[in-house]
């Protein structure tokens, strides 16, 4: 991370895990991003939803 602080505007970051994983894999990434001023969301995409979208 840069030593510069994030500008006055809050930036939002959305983290998406890969297949056969879950959002908990981002645990070590969320805290440093939040400390830099980012608003962070780690999505929980269930495997069935990924399979359904891929089949469409």
Rosetta constraint file for C-alpha pairs under 8 A:
AtomPair CA 1 CA 32 HARMONIC 7.83 0.50
AtomPair CA 1 CA 36 HARMONIC 7.71 0.50
AtomPair CA 5 CA 36 HARMONIC 6.14 0.50
AtomPair CA 5 CA 37 HARMONIC 7.18 0.50
AtomPair CA 6 CA 10 HARMONIC 7.33 0.50
AtomPair CA 6 CA 11 HARMONIC 7.94 0.50
AtomPair CA 6 CA 36 HARMONIC 6.36 0.50
AtomPair CA 6 CA 37 HARMONIC 5.83 0.50
AtomPair CA 6 CA 38 HARMONIC 7.55 0.50
AtomPair CA 10 CA 37 HARMONIC 6.59 0.50
AtomPair CA 10 CA 38 HARMONIC 6.01 0.50
AtomPair CA 10 CA 39 HARMONIC 6.74 0.50
AtomPair CA 11 CA 37 HARMONIC 7.50 0.50
AtomPair CA 11 CA 38 HARMONIC 5.15 0.50
AtomPair CA 11 CA 39 HARMONIC 6.10 0.50
AtomPair CA 12 CA 38 HARMONIC 5.72 0.50
AtomPair CA 12 CA 39 HARMONIC 4.56 0.50
AtomPair CA 12 CA 40 HARMONIC 5.78 0.50
AtomPair CA 12 CA 41 HARMONIC 7.79 0.50
AtomPair CA 13 CA 38 HARMONIC 6.72 0.50
AtomPair CA 13 CA 39 HARMONIC 6.12 0.50
AtomPair CA 13 CA 40 HARMONIC 4.83 0.50
AtomPair CA 13 CA 41 HARMONIC 6.34 0.50
AtomPair CA 14 CA 40 HARMONIC 5.94 0.50
AtomPair CA 14 CA 41 HARMONIC 4.89 0.50
AtomPair CA 14 CA 42 HARMONIC 5.90 0.50
AtomPair CA 14 CA 43 HARMONIC 7.12 0.50
AtomPair CA 15 CA 23 HARMONIC 7.80 0.50
AtomPair CA 15 CA 26 HARMONIC 7.35 0.50
AtomPair CA 15 CA 40 HARMONIC 7.49 0.50
AtomPair CA 15 CA 41 HARMONIC 6.14 0.50
AtomPair CA 15 CA 42 HARMONIC 4.67 0.50
AtomPair CA 15 CA 43 HARMONIC 6.22 0.50
AtomPair CA 16 CA 23 HARMONIC 6.99 0.50
AtomPair CA 16 CA 42 HARMONIC 6.13 0.50
AtomPair CA 16 CA 43 HARMONIC 5.45 0.50
AtomPair CA 16 CA 44 HARMONIC 7.61 0.50
AtomPair CA 16 CA 45 HARMONIC 7.86 0.50
AtomPair CA 17 CA 21 HARMONIC 6.23 0.50
AtomPair CA 17 CA 22 HARMONIC 5.88 0.50
AtomPair CA 17 CA 23 HARMONIC 5.81 0.50
AtomPair CA 17 CA 25 HARMONIC 7.28 0.50
AtomPair CA 17 CA 26 HARMONIC 7.77 0.50
AtomPair CA 17 CA 42 HARMONIC 7.88 0.50
AtomPair CA 17 CA 43 HARMONIC 7.29 0.50
AtomPair CA 17 CA 44 HARMONIC 7.73 0.50
AtomPair CA 17 CA 45 HARMONIC 7.74 0.50
AtomPair CA 18 CA 22 HARMONIC 7.59 0.50
AtomPair CA 19 CA 47 HARMONIC 6.97 0.50
AtomPair CA 19 CA 50 HARMONIC 7.68 0.50
AtomPair CA 20 CA 47 HARMONIC 6.59 0.50
AtomPair CA 21 CA 25 HARMONIC 7.37 0.50
AtomPair CA 22 CA 43 HARMONIC 7.99 0.50
AtomPair CA 22 CA 44 HARMONIC 5.87 0.50
AtomPair CA 22 CA 45 HARMONIC 7.03 0.50
AtomPair CA 22 CA 46 HARMONIC 7.77 0.50
AtomPair CA 23 CA 27 HARMONIC 7.69 0.50
AtomPair CA 23 CA 42 HARMONIC 5.37 0.50
AtomPair CA 23 CA 43 HARMONIC 5.77 0.50
AtomPair CA 23 CA 44 HARMONIC 5.25 0.50
AtomPair CA 23 CA 45 HARMONIC 7.89 0.50
AtomPair CA 24 CA 42 HARMONIC 7.85 0.50
AtomPair CA 26 CA 30 HARMONIC 6.15 0.50
AtomPair CA 26 CA 42 HARMONIC 6.85 0.50
AtomPair CA 27 CA 31 HARMONIC 7.13 0.50
AtomPair CA 28 CA 32 HARMONIC 7.50 0.50
AtomPair CA 29 CA 33 HARMONIC 6.44 0.50
AtomPair CA 30 CA 34 HARMONIC 6.05 0.50
AtomPair CA 30 CA 40 HARMONIC 6.36 0.50
AtomPair CA 31 CA 35 HARMONIC 6.09 0.50
AtomPair CA 32 CA 36 HARMONIC 6.37 0.50
AtomPair CA 33 CA 37 HARMONIC 6.65 0.50
AtomPair CA 33 CA 38 HARMONIC 5.49 0.50
AtomPair CA 33 CA 39 HARMONIC 7.70 0.50
AtomPair CA 33 CA 40 HARMONIC 7.19 0.50
AtomPair CA 34 CA 38 HARMONIC 4.81 0.50
AtomPair CA 34 CA 39 HARMONIC 6.02 0.50
AtomPair CA 34 CA 40 HARMONIC 6.58 0.50
AtomPair CA 45 CA 49 HARMONIC 6.79 0.50
AtomPair CA 45 CA 50 HARMONIC 7.21 0.50
AtomPair CA 46 CA 50 HARMONIC 6.77 0.50
AtomPair CA 47 CA 51 HARMONIC 6.23 0.50
AtomPair CA 48 CA 52 HARMONIC 6.11 0.50
AtomPair CA 49 CA 53 HARMONIC 6.20 0.50
AtomPair CA 50 CA 54 HARMONIC 6.06 0.50
AtomPair CA 51 CA 55 HARMONIC 6.11 0.50
AtomPair CA 52 CA 56 HARMONIC 6.44 0.50
